[in-house]
Amino acid sequence: MNENKRAFVSALETALILYSREKIAKLEYDPHNEAWSGLETVEIRFAGGHRKVINVTGDSCIAIMHDIARALI
């Protein structure tokens, strides 16, 4: 099954902006180009300007959600 990770992260972004205790401004999925050897990341940008970058290379959508949740705890 081919998952649409970008669409999943976008939907998760909406839910987290609306319902998270954290003040999240943006979630962005980035399937970096060939120069990065297939690296996939999600960047969490917080309202105060702080950001976290999470390595989600090879993750399923559910695993991406789990990694984001761990980063927010």
N, C-alpha and C positions, 0 to 999 in steps of 0.2 A: 504494500500500500504506500502510495506517495503522499506524504503529508504536506499541507501548505503551512509551513512554519511561520511565514510572515503574517498570514491572515490570523493564525492562532495567537501570536504575540500581540497583534493589534486588538483582538477581542479581549485578551487578558488585560491589556493596557486599560481599556475602557472600564472593566470591572474593578481594577485596582485603583484607578483614579477616583471612581465613585465610592468605593467601599473600604479602602485600606486606611488604617490609622496613620500610615506613612503619607507624607505629602508628596506624591509622585506626580511629576510633570510630564514624563514621557518614557515609554519603553520602545526600544528600537532593535529589531533583529537584523543582523548583518552577516550574510554568507560571503565573507571576504573573497576576493578574486584568487586566481591560480597562484599568485606570488605568495600567498599565505598558506598554501598546501591544504586547502579545504577547511580552514578554521572557520567556525561559526560562533558568533557572540551575540549576547543581548546586553544592551546598555540601559541601565536604569538611571534616569535623570530625576533628581529630587527638586522640589520647588525652591529650595534654598541655594541651588547651584551645585550641590554635592552630586557625585555620580559614582556608579559601580559598573564594572564591565564583567560579565559572567561568560565563561567558556561553556558553550553548549554544543560543541562539535560532536556530531553523531547522535545527539539526543532525539528521542521521540518528542512529540508535543507534550505528553504527560511528564516526561523527564525534564523538559524545559520548565514547565510549571513548578515542578519540585525544586529545581535549582534556583528559580526566582524566589520562591517562598523561603528557602534557606538563606538567601542573601538578605531578605527583609527581616529576619528574626534577629 
